[in-house]
Amino acid sequence: MSHIVSPLDSGLQSPQPNTLEPDTLAGRLWAAGELGPIDDLMTAAVSSLKLSDAELADLRLYAEERSWAIQALAEAFQQPEDEPDLYPTIASFWLELRFDWQRHNEVMNYAATRMTPLPRVVGHGAVSSAILGRLEDLLSPQHRDQLSQHAIHLLEGVLPASYHAANSS
Amino acid sequence: MSFVNDTILANLPNMSRTEADAAPIGIVQVDDQGAIKLYNKWESEMADVPVTSAEGRNFFTQVAPCTNNRLFFGKFKDGVAQGALDTEFNYTFSYKMKPTNVQIRLYRHPSSRTNWVFVAPRAA
């Protein structure tokens, strides 16, 4: 019987204690999604940002949702024979987080050039980056590089028609 | 006034690793494509990236992917293409680290045609 509780149903109850074998990929994934260390990373990352209580609560919900999603994945793929499917799903989740972080990174830096800092965006970027780092440890260095390069090359040349019109000779 | 003093700039083509590691700012030498040729101690500690993990890899796409955009890498590429690069701007590093406000200077040394990324902390 699943003991995973959806954040939408529960108001984000803490997950049940981990029953997964710690040395398995699913067990290590569960550990990567533990809210305590993620919360610690988040607190350290946003300590210098001027965030309101509401913004901090929003950021904590953002972190909790991702923690829940990671542990739901671990629990769903917990059998040893699931590992060939779990590993690429982790890679997919990593890509999803990377694109999330990338968007926040672009927004925070472009906003800064216009002298309109967005601490809430900086906070979200910091949290997605921290969680990204925890998932990244489950992938081989070769796959991390491969996925990063694919993520970059995927968007190369994706430019609006107005850019091509302005730059055509 | 730049955070990179004239002594550092004057010494650039011949800067030893010891001299680079003694600097109180980040000093990264990259080739025209962005591959790191020298990554100094200050930068390594700020980014928490070992020197051996950085050198030989691309600064903009592999070591500091938060710089892979028109604001940063775009300026570098434009400068290299024009054969002239000397620009300073503010930036926030954010990849797998606490958001860190920095000053950046991208510089192409004219006579040696070597490329440099200088990094220093900046108050918010």
Interface residues (C-beta under 8 A of the other chain):
Chain A: A44 A45 S47 S48 L49 W101 Q102 H104 N105 E106 M108 N109 Y110 A112 T113 P117 V122 G125 A126 S129 A130 L132 G133 E136 D145 S148 Q149 I152
Chain B: T61 Q62 P65 C66 N68 N69 L71 F72 F89 N90 Y91 T92 S94 Y95 K96 M97 K98 P99 A124
